[in-house]
């Protein structure tokens, strides 16, 4: 995440002002956000080692850094979400803005999970998996999809995307990711609280969370459908001249 997230942020910082035709809001805060991201991001992961065989000061530093990591994320929101758009948003803009919203969601959720009282019952459950999913498939993948939708027509020299498939890809991705992340959080909360109760057996816990797993499979099928849509759209974009030759 520490390497991929700056790549995604470079994308949104480069494309959003360009597409909107406006400069960054409070651009003087951007360098501060960059250095705070590097500083706190490098230590925040240590919060997952609470109770592990490492010095206590390291886990404490990880907890503090995980919470303070919200500062550079808020700077990103100030810089980019304050930019006003004109007209209807394109698929590229939807993916960029969607990536920012998922970045904020992932950062808030990760800061809560880093708190020792919450981490005690949530770190080995679906809550942690939900955070990782939001980072990778939301904050990172969504801006990169925006780059793909913007770059390919420029490389091919023609408008190659089917707009209806592009919009369907965005909404399926957003809905599928949101459903899976929400179900993982509910699954993790139920399992984590049950694990804290010594009376509840592990077999009973698995039966408690089974409905969430079934619904989670449905959410992942939506993500598979989104992948199929972008695959069809991408194949058509590359092979349009072969599939639909001009007479």
C-alpha positions in Angstrom: 0.0 0.0 0.0 2.8 2.4 0.9 4.1 2.1 -2.7 0.8 1.8 -4.6 -1.1 4.5 -2.8 1.3 7.3 -3.8 1.0 6.1 -7.4 -2.8 6.4 -7.3 -2.5 9.8 -5.6 -0.1 11.0 -8.4 -2.8 10.0 -10.8 -5.6 11.9 -9.1 -3.4 15.0 -8.5 -2.4 15.0 -12.2 -5.7 14.3 -13.8 -8.5 15.9 -11.7 -7.2 19.5 -12.1 -6.5 18.9 -15.8 -9.9 17.5 -16.6 -11.7 20.1 -14.5 -9.6 22.9 -15.9 -8.9 24.3 -12.5 -6.0 24.5 -10.1 -5.7 22.6 -6.8 -7.6 24.0 -3.8 -5.1 25.1 -1.1 -2.2 23.9 -3.2 0.3 25.1 -0.5 -0.9 22.1 1.6 0.0 19.5 -1.0 3.8 19.2 -0.1 2.8 18.9 3.6 0.4 16.1 2.7 3.1 14.3 0.8 5.6 14.3 3.6 3.0 13.4 6.2 1.9 10.5 4.0 5.4 9.1 3.8 6.0 9.7 7.5 2.9 8.2 9.0 2.3 5.6 6.3 5.6 3.9 7.0 4.7 3.4 10.7 1.0 2.8 10.5 1.3 -0.9 9.6 2.9 -1.7 13.0 -0.5 -1.3 14.7 -1.4 -4.8 13.3 1.3 -6.3 15.5 -0.3 -5.3 18.8 0.4 -8.2 21.2 3.1 -9.6 18.9 6.8 -10.2 19.8 8.0 -6.6 19.2 8.7 -3.8 21.6 5.7 -2.0 23.0 6.9 1.4 21.7 6.7 0.2 18.1 3.1 -0.9 18.4 2.3 2.4 20.2 3.9 4.3 17.4 1.9 2.3 14.9 -1.4 3.2 16.7 -0.5 6.9 16.8 0.6 6.9 13.1 -2.5 5.0 12.0 -4.7 7.7 13.5 -2.5 10.6 12.4 -2.6 9.2 8.9 -6.0 10.8 8.5 -4.2 14.2 8.3 -2.6 13.7 4.9 -5.8 12.0 3.7 -7.8 15.1 4.7 -5.3 17.3 2.9 -5.9 15.3 -0.2 -9.6 15.8 0.1 -9.2 19.5 0.6 -6.9 19.8 -2.5 -9.1 17.7 -4.8 -12.7 17.5 -3.7 -13.0 21.3 -3.6 -12.4 21.5 -7.3 -15.7 22.2 -9.2 -16.7 20.3 -12.3 -18.6 21.6 -15.2 -21.2 19.5 -16.9 -21.9 15.8 -16.5 -19.1 13.6 -15.2 -17.4 11.2 -17.6 -16.4 7.6 -16.7 -12.8 8.8 -16.1 -14.0 11.5 -13.7 -16.3 9.0 -11.9 -13.5 6.6 -11.3 -11.2 9.4 -10.0 -13.8 10.8 -7.6 -14.9 7.3 -6.6 -11.3 6.4 -5.8 -11.0 9.5 -3.6 -14.2 8.6 -1.7 -13.0 5.0 -1.1 -9.6 6.4 0.0 -11.3 8.5 2.7 -13.5 5.5 3.7 -10.5 3.2 3.9 -8.4 5.7 5.9 -11.2 6.3 8.5 -11.8 2.6 8.9 -8.1 1.8 9.2 -7.7 4.5 11.9 -10.5 2.9 13.9 -9.0 -0.6 13.5 -5.6 0.6 14.7 -7.1 1.6 18.1 -6.0 -1.1 20.6 -9.5 -1.6 22.1 -11.0 -2.2 18.6 -8.0 -4.1 17.2 -8.3 -6.6 20.1 -11.3 -8.2 18.5 -11.2 -7.0 14.9 -7.7 -7.6 13.6 -8.1 -11.3 12.8 -11.6 -10.9 11.3 -13.2 -9.7 8.1 -12.8 -6.1 9.3 -9.1 -6.1 8.5 -9.8 -7.9 5.2 -12.3 -5.1 4.4 -9.7 -2.4 5.0 -7.2 -4.2 2.7 -9.9 -4.5 0.0 -10.8 -0.9 0.2 -7.2 0.2 -0.1 -6.3 -2.1 -3.0 -9.5 -2.3 -5.1 -10.8 1.1 -4.1 -8.2 3.8 -3.4 -5.7 2.3 -5.8 -7.6 0.4 -8.6 -10.3 3.1 -9.2 -7.8 5.9 -10.2 -5.8 3.4 -12.3 -9.0 2.5 -14.2 -9.5 6.2 -14.8 -6.1 6.3 -16.4 -7.0 3.3 -18.6 -10.2 5.0 -19.8 -8.3 8.2 -20.5 -5.1 6.9 -22.1 -6.4 4.2 -24.5 -8.3 6.6 -26.8 -5.2 8.8 -27.0 -2.9 5.8 -27.8 -5.3 4.5 -30.5 -6.1 7.9 -31.9 -9.9 7.3 -31.8 -12.8 7.1 -29.5 -12.7 3.4 -28.7 -14.9 2.9 -25.6 -18.6 1.9 -25.5 -20.0 4.5 -23.1 -22.8 2.2 -21.8 -20.3 -0.5 -21.0 -17.9 2.0 -19.3 -20.7 3.3 -17.1 -21.8 -0.2 -16.3 -18.3 -1.2 -15.3 -18.1 1.7 -12.9 -21.4 1.1 -11.2 -20.8 -2.7 -10.9 -17.4 -2.1 -9.5 -18.6 0.4 -7.0 -21.6 -1.7 -5.9 -19.7 -4.9 -5.7 -16.8 -3.4 -3.7 -19.2 -1.6 -1.4 -21.3 -4.7 -0.8 -18.3 -7.0 -0.1 -16.6 -4.4 2.2 -19.8 -3.9 4.2 -20.4 -7.6 4.6 -16.8 -8.2 5.6 -17.2 -5.6 8.3 -20.4 -7.1 9.6 -18.9 -10.5 9.5 -15.8 -9.3 11.4 -17.8 -7.5 14.0 -20.0 -10.6 14.7 -17.1 -13.0 14.7 -14.9 -10.7 16.8 -17.4 -10.0 19.5 -18.3 -13.7 19.6 -14.6 -14.6 20.0 -14.4 -12.4 23.1 -17.1 -14.5 24.7 -15.5 -17.7 26.2 -18.9 -19.4 26.4 -19.4 -19.3 22.6 -17.7 -22.2 20.8 -15.8 -21.7 17.6 -18.3 -24.0 15.7 -21.1 -21.7 16.8 -19.2 -18.6 15.5 -18.8 -20.2 12.1 -22.6 -20.7 11.9 -23.2 -17.1 13.0 -21.1 -15.7 10.1 -22.2 -18.1 7.4 -25.0 -15.9 6.1 -22.5 -13.1 5.6 -20.2 -15.4 3.6 -23.1 -16.4 1.3 -24.0 -12.7 0.7 -20.3 -11.9 0.2 -20.1 -14.5 -2.6 -22.9 -12.6 -4.3 -21.0 -9.3 -4.0 -17.9 -10.9 -5.4 -20.0 -12.2 -8.3 -20.8 -8.6 -9.0 -17.1 -7.8 -9.1 -16.6 -10.7 -11.5 -19.4 -9.2 -13.7 -17.6 -5.9 -13.6 -14.3 -7.6 -14.7 -16.2 -9.3 -17.6 -17.6 -5.9 -18.7 -14.2 -4.2 -18.8 -12.8 -7.2 -20.6 -15.4 -7.0 -23.3 -15.1 -3.3 -23.6 -11.3 -3.4 -23.7 -11.3 -6.2 -26.3 -13.8 -4.3 -28.5 -11.7 -1.1 -28.1 -8.6 -2.9 -29.4 -10.2 -5.0 -32.1 -12.9 -2.6 -33.3 -11.4 -2.3 -36.8 -11.2 -6.1 -37.1 -14.6 -6.8 -35.6 -16.5 -4.0 -37.3 -14.6 -3.2 -40.5 -15.7 -0.1 -42.4 -17.3 -0.7 -45.7 
